[in-house]
Amino acid sequence: MNLKQSIRAGYGLVAVLAVGVGALGVLDWQRHQARPAPQAEAGVVTVTVTDRACEPNQLTVPAGRVTFSIVNRSQRVLEWEILDGVMVLEERENIAPGLAQRLVARLSPGEYAITCGLLGNPRGRLVVTPGEGAPAAGPDMRALIGPMAEYKVFLTMEGQELAAAIDQMAEEIASGQDARESLEQAQALYQHLRPASRMVQADLDAAIDARAADYAQGEADPGFSGFNRLAIALQAHDEAAQPLAERLRQDVSQLLARLDAAMVPPDRMLAGAALMAREAAGTADPALAKAMLAGVEKIGTLLAEAAKPRDPGAPAKLAGLMQRAAQALEGTDADARRQALDAVAEALSSLRETLGLG
Protein backbone atom coordinates (compact mmCIF):
# COMPACT_ATOMS: atom_id res chain seq x y z
CA MET A 1 0.00 0.00 0.00
CA ASN A 2 1.48 3.38 -0.98
CA LEU A 3 1.31 6.54 1.09
CA LYS A 4 -1.70 7.96 -0.69
CA GLN A 5 -3.67 4.78 -0.10
CA SER A 6 -2.60 4.75 3.57
CA ILE A 7 -3.90 8.26 4.11
CA ARG A 8 -7.18 7.53 2.34
CA ALA A 9 -7.74 4.53 4.61
CA GLY A 10 -7.97 6.83 7.62
CA TYR A 11 -9.68 9.75 5.90
CA GLY A 12 -13.22 8.72 6.82
CA LEU A 13 -12.43 9.21 10.51
CA VAL A 14 -12.24 12.96 10.00
CA ALA A 15 -15.97 13.19 9.28
CA VAL A 16 -16.81 12.40 12.92
CA LEU A 17 -14.04 14.51 14.47
CA ALA A 18 -16.20 17.46 15.48
CA VAL A 19 -18.18 15.14 17.74
CA GLY A 20 -15.28 12.97 18.86
CA VAL A 21 -13.07 15.85 19.88
CA GLY A 22 -15.63 16.97 22.43
CA ALA A 23 -15.81 13.51 23.96
CA LEU A 24 -12.14 12.53 23.93
CA GLY A 25 -9.38 14.96 22.94
CA VAL A 26 -10.85 18.03 24.60
CA LEU A 27 -11.36 16.30 27.94
CA ASP A 28 -7.73 15.16 28.06
CA TRP A 29 -6.52 18.55 26.93
CA GLN A 30 -8.71 20.41 29.45
CA ARG A 31 -7.16 18.39 32.27
CA HIS A 32 -3.76 19.30 30.83
CA GLN A 33 -4.71 22.99 31.16
CA ALA A 34 -5.40 22.83 34.92
CA ARG A 35 -2.05 24.34 35.86
CA PRO A 36 -0.71 26.98 38.21
CA ALA A 37 -0.83 30.52 36.87
CA PRO A 38 2.37 31.83 35.24
CA GLN A 39 4.53 33.66 37.75
CA ALA A 40 6.43 36.88 37.36
CA GLU A 41 9.91 36.51 35.93
CA ALA A 42 12.32 35.81 38.77
CA GLY A 43 15.53 36.02 36.76
CA VAL A 44 17.30 34.61 33.73
CA VAL A 45 18.48 31.00 33.60
CA THR A 46 21.70 30.71 31.58
CA VAL A 47 22.46 27.55 29.62
CA THR A 48 25.80 27.25 27.82
CA VAL A 49 25.93 24.78 24.92
CA THR A 50 29.35 23.40 23.94
CA ASP A 51 30.26 21.01 21.14
CA ARG A 52 29.38 18.06 23.36
CA ALA A 53 26.87 19.03 26.05
CA CYS A 54 24.88 21.64 27.96
CA GLU A 55 26.38 23.37 30.99
CA PRO A 56 24.70 22.79 33.35
CA ASN A 57 23.33 19.51 32.08
CA GLN A 58 20.50 19.49 34.64
CA LEU A 59 18.31 22.48 35.53
CA THR A 60 15.59 23.06 38.11
CA VAL A 61 13.16 25.95 37.67
CA PRO A 62 9.75 26.87 39.13
CA ALA A 63 6.59 26.41 37.08
CA GLY A 64 5.25 29.37 35.14
CA ARG A 65 7.06 31.92 33.01
CA VAL A 66 10.82 31.32 32.81
CA THR A 67 13.40 33.23 30.78
CA PHE A 68 16.41 31.29 29.50
CA SER A 69 19.59 32.72 27.99
CA ILE A 70 21.10 30.19 25.58
CA VAL A 71 24.84 30.78 25.02
CA ASN A 72 26.50 29.04 22.07
CA ARG A 73 30.07 28.01 22.92
CA SER A 74 30.21 25.41 20.15
CA GLN A 75 31.67 25.75 16.67
CA ARG A 76 28.31 25.51 14.88
CA VAL A 77 25.04 27.37 14.55
CA LEU A 78 22.66 25.55 16.85
CA GLU A 79 19.09 25.32 18.11
CA TRP A 80 17.96 24.68 21.68
CA GLU A 81 14.77 22.83 22.49
CA ILE A 82 12.71 21.82 25.49
CA LEU A 83 11.12 18.42 24.84
CA ASP A 84 8.24 16.62 26.54
CA GLY A 85 8.91 13.10 25.32
CA VAL A 86 8.87 13.41 21.52
CA MET A 87 7.06 16.77 21.51
CA VAL A 88 8.84 20.12 21.23
CA LEU A 89 7.51 22.52 23.87
CA GLU A 90 9.73 25.54 23.17
CA GLU A 91 12.67 26.25 20.88
CA ARG A 92 15.16 28.89 19.86
CA GLU A 93 16.92 28.44 16.48
CA ASN A 94 19.92 29.82 14.59
CA ILE A 95 22.08 30.73 17.59
CA ALA A 96 25.44 31.67 16.08
CA PRO A 97 28.76 30.57 17.66
CA GLY A 98 29.83 32.94 20.44
CA LEU A 99 26.38 34.55 20.70
CA ALA A 100 23.36 34.14 22.97
CA GLN A 101 19.60 34.31 22.51
CA ARG A 102 16.78 34.51 25.01
CA LEU A 103 13.78 32.22 25.16
CA VAL A 104 10.71 32.84 27.32
CA ALA A 105 8.85 29.62 28.15
CA ARG A 106 5.67 28.90 30.08
CA LEU A 107 6.26 25.60 31.84
CA SER A 108 4.12 23.21 33.87
CA PRO A 109 5.51 21.02 36.67
CA GLY A 110 7.27 17.90 35.44
CA GLU A 111 10.51 16.59 33.96
CA TYR A 112 11.61 17.49 30.43
CA ALA A 113 14.60 16.94 28.14
CA ILE A 114 16.72 19.69 26.61
CA THR A 115 18.75 19.39 23.42
CA CYS A 116 22.43 20.20 23.55
CA GLY A 117 23.79 21.00 20.09
CA LEU A 118 24.24 18.18 17.58
CA LEU A 119 21.47 15.63 17.22
CA GLY A 120 23.83 12.90 18.42
CA ASN A 121 24.75 14.67 21.66
CA PRO A 122 23.27 13.47 24.98
CA ARG A 123 20.25 15.44 26.10
CA GLY A 124 20.08 17.41 29.31
CA ARG A 125 17.35 17.34 31.96
CA LEU A 126 14.97 20.11 33.00
CA VAL A 127 12.99 19.71 36.23
CA VAL A 128 10.06 22.10 36.72
CA THR A 129 8.82 22.29 40.30
CA PRO A 130 5.27 23.34 41.30
CA GLY A 131 4.79 27.08 41.61
CA GLU A 132 2.50 29.13 43.78
CA GLY A 133 -0.52 31.22 42.89
CA ALA A 134 -4.16 30.92 41.92
CA PRO A 135 -5.20 28.82 38.91
CA ALA A 136 -5.19 30.67 35.62
CA ALA A 137 -8.47 31.62 33.98
CA GLY A 138 -9.37 28.72 31.72
CA PRO A 139 -10.16 28.86 28.02
CA ASP A 140 -13.64 28.93 26.53
CA MET A 141 -13.85 25.36 25.28
CA ARG A 142 -16.87 26.04 23.07
CA ALA A 143 -14.83 28.54 21.07
CA LEU A 144 -11.94 26.08 20.59
CA ILE A 145 -13.64 22.83 19.55
CA GLY A 146 -14.31 24.16 16.03
CA PRO A 147 -10.73 25.33 15.33
CA MET A 148 -9.31 22.04 16.64
CA ALA A 149 -11.61 20.03 14.38
CA GLU A 150 -10.94 22.21 11.35
CA TYR A 151 -7.19 21.96 11.89
CA LYS A 152 -7.46 18.18 12.08
CA VAL A 153 -9.20 18.19 8.69
CA PHE A 154 -6.48 20.49 7.31
CA LEU A 155 -3.73 18.12 8.47
CA THR A 156 -5.47 15.15 6.86
CA MET A 157 -5.96 16.87 3.51
CA GLU A 158 -2.42 18.25 3.43
CA GLY A 159 -1.10 14.83 4.40
CA GLN A 160 -2.90 13.29 1.46
CA GLU A 161 -1.28 15.78 -0.93
CA LEU A 162 2.14 15.16 0.60
CA ALA A 163 1.74 11.40 0.31
CA ALA A 164 0.86 11.69 -3.38
CA ALA A 165 3.83 13.99 -4.04
CA ILE A 166 6.29 11.62 -2.35
CA ASP A 167 4.89 8.62 -4.20
CA GLN A 168 5.40 10.48 -7.49
CA MET A 169 8.93 11.49 -6.54
CA ALA A 170 9.87 7.93 -5.55
CA GLU A 171 8.47 6.56 -8.82
CA GLU A 172 10.50 9.07 -10.83
CA ILE A 173 13.69 8.11 -8.99
CA ALA A 174 13.02 4.39 -9.48
CA SER A 175 12.52 4.91 -13.24
CA GLY A 176 15.68 7.03 -13.62
CA GLN A 177 13.92 10.36 -14.18
CA ASP A 178 15.07 13.72 -12.82
CA ALA A 179 13.06 13.97 -9.58
CA ARG A 180 14.50 17.22 -8.20
CA GLU A 181 11.41 19.28 -8.99
CA SER A 182 9.13 16.70 -7.40
CA LEU A 183 11.37 16.66 -4.33
CA GLU A 184 11.11 20.44 -3.98
CA GLN A 185 7.32 20.28 -4.26
CA ALA A 186 7.08 17.56 -1.63
CA GLN A 187 9.39 19.40 0.76
CA ALA A 188 7.32 22.57 0.41
CA LEU A 189 4.12 20.62 1.13
CA TYR A 190 5.73 19.14 4.23
CA GLN A 191 6.28 22.63 5.67
CA HIS A 192 2.50 23.09 5.88
CA LEU A 193 2.42 20.25 8.43
CA ARG A 194 5.48 21.14 10.46
CA PRO A 195 3.81 23.26 13.16
CA ALA A 196 2.05 20.01 14.12
CA SER A 197 4.76 17.47 13.24
CA ARG A 198 7.31 19.20 15.46
CA MET A 199 4.83 19.14 18.33
CA VAL A 200 3.73 15.53 17.86
CA GLN A 201 6.95 13.77 16.82
CA ALA A 202 10.12 15.86 16.99
CA ASP A 203 12.47 12.93 16.28
CA LEU A 204 10.68 11.95 13.08
CA ASP A 205 10.50 15.57 11.99
CA ALA A 206 14.27 15.82 12.42
CA ALA A 207 14.84 12.69 10.34
CA ILE A 208 12.60 14.04 7.58
CA ASP A 209 13.81 17.64 7.39
CA ALA A 210 17.22 17.78 9.12
CA ARG A 211 20.21 19.74 7.84
CA ALA A 212 23.74 18.43 7.37
CA ALA A 213 24.98 20.90 10.01
CA ASP A 214 22.89 19.08 12.63
CA TYR A 215 25.25 16.08 12.48
CA ALA A 216 28.83 15.65 13.62
CA GLN A 217 30.04 14.38 10.22
CA GLY A 218 27.88 16.70 8.15
CA GLU A 219 26.77 15.32 4.78
CA ALA A 220 28.79 12.13 5.38
CA ASP A 221 27.06 11.30 8.67
CA PRO A 222 25.21 7.95 8.44
CA GLY A 223 22.32 9.41 10.46
CA PHE A 224 21.67 12.20 7.95
CA SER A 225 18.58 11.43 5.83
CA GLY A 226 15.38 13.10 4.68
CA PHE A 227 14.64 15.77 2.09
CA ASN A 228 17.96 17.61 2.30
CA ARG A 229 20.10 14.47 2.15
CA LEU A 230 18.08 13.20 -0.81
CA ALA A 231 18.53 16.54 -2.60
CA ILE A 232 22.31 16.12 -2.32
CA ALA A 233 22.11 12.59 -3.74
CA LEU A 234 19.94 13.67 -6.67
CA GLN A 235 22.26 16.56 -7.49
CA ALA A 236 25.24 14.17 -7.56
CA HIS A 237 23.32 11.40 -9.43
CA ASP A 238 24.20 9.17 -6.47
CA GLU A 239 22.93 5.58 -6.39
CA ALA A 240 21.97 6.20 -2.77
CA ALA A 241 19.01 8.29 -3.99
CA GLN A 242 16.64 5.35 -4.30
CA PRO A 243 17.14 3.89 -0.78
CA LEU A 244 17.05 7.43 0.65
CA ALA A 245 13.75 8.06 -1.13
CA GLU A 246 12.30 4.83 0.26
CA ARG A 247 13.42 5.71 3.78
CA LEU A 248 11.86 9.15 3.40
CA ARG A 249 8.61 7.57 2.22
CA GLN A 250 8.58 5.27 5.26
CA ASP A 251 9.35 8.10 7.70
CA VAL A 252 6.63 10.32 6.24
CA SER A 253 4.15 7.43 6.27
CA GLN A 254 4.88 6.84 9.95
CA LEU A 255 4.57 10.53 10.77
CA LEU A 256 1.27 10.91 8.93
CA ALA A 257 -0.12 7.92 10.81
CA ARG A 258 0.83 9.56 14.10
CA LEU A 259 -0.68 12.87 13.06
CA ASP A 260 -3.86 11.03 12.09
CA ALA A 261 -4.03 9.46 15.56
CA ALA A 262 -3.14 12.65 17.45
CA MET A 263 -5.15 15.64 18.56
CA VAL A 264 -3.07 18.82 18.58
CA PRO A 265 -4.54 21.12 21.27
CA PRO A 266 -4.71 24.89 20.70
CA ASP A 267 -1.78 25.77 22.96
CA ARG A 268 0.47 23.37 21.00
CA MET A 269 -0.92 24.62 17.69
CA LEU A 270 0.12 28.17 18.58
CA ALA A 271 3.49 27.09 19.99
CA GLY A 272 4.27 25.14 16.81
CA ALA A 273 3.20 28.05 14.60
CA ALA A 274 5.42 30.47 16.54
CA LEU A 275 8.41 28.13 16.17
CA MET A 276 7.86 27.86 12.42
CA ALA A 277 7.51 31.64 12.01
CA ARG A 278 10.91 32.11 13.60
CA GLU A 279 12.42 29.29 11.56
CA ALA A 280 11.13 30.86 8.35
CA ALA A 281 13.10 34.00 9.20
CA GLY A 282 16.37 32.09 8.91
CA THR A 283 15.45 29.96 5.88
CA ALA A 284 17.48 30.82 2.80
CA ASP A 285 15.09 29.18 0.31
CA PRO A 286 12.21 31.62 -0.37
CA ALA A 287 9.86 28.84 -1.51
CA LEU A 288 10.32 26.91 1.72
CA ALA A 289 9.94 30.05 3.83
CA LYS A 290 6.64 30.85 2.09
CA ALA A 291 5.45 27.26 2.63
CA MET A 292 6.28 27.57 6.33
CA LEU A 293 4.31 30.80 6.53
CA ALA A 294 1.30 29.12 4.90
CA GLY A 295 1.22 26.50 7.67
CA VAL A 296 1.57 29.25 10.28
CA GLU A 297 -1.23 31.31 8.74
CA LYS A 298 -3.73 28.44 8.90
CA ILE A 299 -3.30 28.10 12.67
CA GLY A 300 -3.19 31.84 13.29
CA THR A 301 -6.38 32.48 11.32
CA LEU A 302 -8.33 29.74 13.11
CA LEU A 303 -7.36 30.79 16.61
CA ALA A 304 -7.44 34.56 16.06
CA GLU A 305 -11.11 34.12 15.11
CA ALA A 306 -11.65 32.09 18.28
CA ALA A 307 -10.11 34.97 20.28
CA LYS A 308 -12.57 37.60 18.99
CA PRO A 309 -14.89 37.47 22.03
CA ARG A 310 -11.92 38.41 24.24
CA ASP A 311 -10.05 40.58 21.73
CA PRO A 312 -12.19 41.77 18.79
CA GLY A 313 -9.15 43.16 16.98
CA ALA A 314 -7.14 39.91 17.06
CA PRO A 315 -7.97 38.66 13.52
CA ALA A 316 -7.25 42.00 11.84
CA LYS A 317 -4.01 42.48 13.78
CA LEU A 318 -2.68 39.03 12.89
CA ALA A 319 -3.78 39.39 9.26
CA GLY A 320 -1.80 42.63 9.00
CA LEU A 321 1.29 41.03 10.48
CA MET A 322 0.98 38.03 8.16
CA GLN A 323 0.70 40.32 5.15
CA ARG A 324 3.79 42.25 6.23
CA ALA A 325 5.70 38.97 6.69
CA ALA A 326 4.66 37.75 3.23
CA GLN A 327 5.89 41.01 1.71
CA ALA A 328 9.19 40.72 3.60
CA LEU A 329 9.72 37.23 2.18
CA GLU A 330 9.45 38.69 -1.31
CA GLY A 331 12.36 41.04 -0.60
CA THR A 332 16.06 40.58 0.06
CA ASP A 333 16.38 42.44 3.38
CA ALA A 334 17.20 39.73 5.93
CA ASP A 335 16.67 42.07 8.90
CA ALA A 336 13.24 43.14 7.66
CA ARG A 337 12.30 39.48 7.14
CA ARG A 338 13.41 38.54 10.63
CA GLN A 339 11.60 41.45 12.27
CA ALA A 340 8.36 40.75 10.39
CA LEU A 341 8.38 37.04 11.22
CA ASP A 342 9.37 37.63 14.84
CA ALA A 343 6.36 39.96 15.10
CA VAL A 344 4.12 37.15 13.84
CA ALA A 345 5.63 34.75 16.39
CA GLU A 346 5.06 37.24 19.22
CA ALA A 347 1.45 37.77 18.15
CA LEU A 348 0.86 34.01 18.18
CA SER A 349 2.35 33.78 21.68
CA SER A 350 0.06 36.61 22.81
CA LEU A 351 -2.93 34.70 21.46
CA ARG A 352 -2.14 31.91 23.92
CA GLU A 353 -2.64 34.34 26.79
CA THR A 354 -5.72 35.94 25.23
CA LEU A 355 -7.38 32.53 24.89
CA GLY A 356 -6.47 31.55 28.45
CA LEU A 357 -4.02 28.88 27.34
CA GLY A 358 -1.23 29.97 29.73
N, C-alpha and C positions, 0 to 999 in steps of 0.2 A: 504494500500500500504506500503510495507516495504522500508527500506532505499535504498536498491539496485535498486528497481523499481523507486523510486523517483529520484535517480541520473540519471538513464537511460532516464527518461522523458525529462530531460534538456540537454542530451548529444549532440543531433543534433545541438544545437546552436553553439557549438564550431567550427563546420565546416566553419562557415562564420565569425569567429572572426577576422581573419587577415584583412578582409575588414572593418568590423564594428569598429574595434579599431581605425582605421584612421579617421573615420567619427564622432565618439562619444567620447570614453574614452580619446584619445590623446588630443583632443581639450580642454576638461575640465582640463586635467592634465597640458597642456602647459600653460593655464591661471594661474594655481596654481603655476607654476614655475617663474612667472614674479614678482620677489621679490627683495628687496634691497640686495646688495652684503654683505656677511659676513664681520663683522668688526673685527678689532684686539681685542684681549682679554683685557678687561679693568679692570679685577680683578676677584676674586673668590666670588661667592655668597654662603653663608653657610646656610644650612637648617638642623635643628636639629629635629629628629623624636623621640618622646616619645612613651609611651605605648598607648596614646590616640590621639595625634595630631602632626602636624608639627609646629615648631616654627622658623620663623613666619609662620602664616597660609595663608598669602597673600604676594606675591612677585611681584615686577615690575622690568623688565629688558629690555634693548634695544634689538631690532632685530639683528640677526646675530649670531656670535659665542659667546656662554656664557659657562663659566666653573662653575659648582656647586660642592660644597663639602657637601656630605650627611653624617651627624653625627648620629650614632645610640645610643640614650640614652634610648632605651627600653630594655626589658628583653629577646627579641627574635631576631633571625636572620631575617632580613627584606630585602625587595626590595623597590626601589623608582622609580616611573614612572611619566612621563609627558603624559597626555592624551588629545587628541583632540576629544571630544565626546566619542565614544567607541573605538577609535583607539589609540594604544600606539605609541607615537612619539619617546621617548627615555626612557631608563631604566638602572638602575644599580641594580644587584642582589647580594644576599649572603653577606650583610653587617652585620658583627658580632657585638654583643652588645659591646658598649664602643669604637668601631672603626669608622673610616670614610673612604669613598671612593669618588673619583672625577668622575664627568661625564661631558663631553664636548658635548654640544648640539648646533645645528644650527637651530635657531628659526625664524619664520616669525611673523609679527605683528598679534595680536589677543589675545583671552582669552582662557586659558587652565586650566585643572584640574591637581592636583598633588596628588598622593596617600600618605597616612600617616600611614604606618604600617599595622595593621590587615585589612582584607578586609571589616570588619564592621565599621571601623573608618571613621569619616567624612573626605571628601577630601578637600585639600587646593585649592587655586586659584593662577594662574600665569598669569600676564598681561604682554604682550610683546608689547612695544611701537615701532613705526616706527623708523628706523635708518637712517643714512645718507650714502651717497656714490652712485656711479654709479651702474646701474644694472649689475648683474653678466652675464658672457658669457653663453648663453643658450646651451642646449644640441642639438646634431644632431638627430632630430626626426626620420630620415630615418633609422638610425642605431639602434633605440630602439623599433620600431614597431614590428619587428620580435621576439626579446626576450620577449616582453610583451605577444604576441600571443602564443608563445611556452610555456610560464609559465602558461598561462590560461589553455592550454590543459593538462599540467602536473597536475595542481590542480584538474581538472575534473577526470582524470584517477585515481589519487591517492584517490580521494574522493569515487570513485566507489569501489575500493578495500577495503577501510575503512568501507564503508556501508555494504559490504558483510561479513566482519569479525565480525562486531558488531551484525549483524543479526544471524550469526552462534553462537556467544557467548550467546546471549539472548535465543536462542532455547535450547542450552545445559543447561542453568540455569533452564529454565521452565520445562525441562524433568528430572531434578535431577542429571544431569551429572556433572563431575568435569570440570568447565569452566575456571580454572586458566590459562591454557596455551593459550586458545583462547583470554582471556583478555590481556595477555602480548603481543600477536601478534597485537591485535587491538591498544593497546596503542603505540606500536612502529610505526605502520603505521600512527598514528595521528601526531607523531613528524615530519613527512615529510611535513605536512601542516602548522605547527605552525608558521613559519616565516610570512605566510600570515594571519593565523587566529588571531594572536596577533595584527596585524595591522588593520584588518577589524572589529573584534568584541572581544575586550579584556575581557568584562564581561562574554561572553559565554565561551571563552577559559579558564578563571579562574574556571568556574563551571565544565568544562570537565576535567581539569588536575591540579586542586588545590591540595595543601598539607595540612595535618592536622594542621601544624604550622601556616598556614595563618589565622586561626580562633581562637577566644578568648577561646572557650571551647575545642579546639583540635579535637580529633576523635569524641567526643560526641556532637559537635556543630551541630545543626539542618541544618545549611547552607552548611555543608560539604558534597559534592557529587562527582560524576565523577569516573574516573578510579581508583584513589588511595583509595577512600572510598569503592568502590566495591571490591577491592582487600582485604581489611580488612574483609569485610562481608563474602567473599568466604573462606578465611582462617579460620574463626570462624564458618563456616556452619550456618551463620545467616539467618533467614527468610527474613531479609530486603534485601537480595541480589536481589531478583526478581524485587521489585519496584525500586531499585537503577539502575538495568540494563535497565529498561524501561525508567527511567528518562534520563539516559545517551544516550539511543537511540534517544529520542526526542531532546535532546540538540544538539547532533551531526547532526541530520537531519536538524535542524534549522540553524546550522552553515554552513553546506554544501550548503543549499539554498542561504545563504547570500554570500558565496564565489562564487557561480555560477552567482549571479547577479552583483558582484563587479568586478572592474578592478583595480588591484594592480599596481600602477605606479612604475617605476624603482627606484625612491628614497626610496619608502616605502619597496620595495623588498629588497634592500640592508640594510636598517635599521633593518628590521625584521630578516634578516640572521645574522647580527652582534649581535643582542640580543641573538639569539639562540646559536651562537658560544660560547658566554660568559656563557650562562646557561649550556651548555654541560660540561664546565670546572668544574662546581660544582655538577654535577649529579653522584650519587654513583653507579647507575645501568649502567654497561658498554653497555648493549644492547640498552637502551634508549639513551645514549650519542651518540652511533654510528648512531642511527636513526635520531637524531637531526642533526648530521653532514651531513647526506645524503641530508636532506632538504636544508641545507646551501649550499652544493656543487652545487646543481642544479642551484640556483640563481647565485652563484659566477661564474660558468662556462658560463652561458648565457651572463652575463653583462661584464665579462672580455673580451670575444670575441668582444662584441660591442665597447669596449674601445681601441681595437687594432689600429685604425687610429690615436689616440692621444697618445697611449702608447703601442708600439708593443710588449713590454715584459710583459704586464699585464697578459695574460693567463698562461704563463709559471711560472711567479712568484706566482700566486695564486695556481696553481696546485702543486707547490713544498710545499707551506705552508699547503695545504690540506693533502698532503701525510704525512708530518711531524705530523700533528694533529692526523691523523688516526693511525700512529705508536704509538703516545703517549697514545692514548686510549687503546691500547693493553697492556700497561705497568701498573705498580702500583705506579709510581712516580707522586703524585698529583701536585707538583710544575711544573714538566715538562709538564703535561697535561694542566695546567692553562696557562703557557707561550705560548705553541703551539696554543691553541685556542684563546688566546688574540691576538696573531699575525694575525690569520685569521680574527678576528673581525676588527683589525686596517686596514688590507688590504682592506676589504670590505668598510670601511668608506672612505678610500683614493680613491676607485673607484668612489664614489659619486662626489668627486671633479674633478677627471679626466674626467668624463662624463659631467661635467657642471651642476650637479644636486644640487649644493649648499652645 
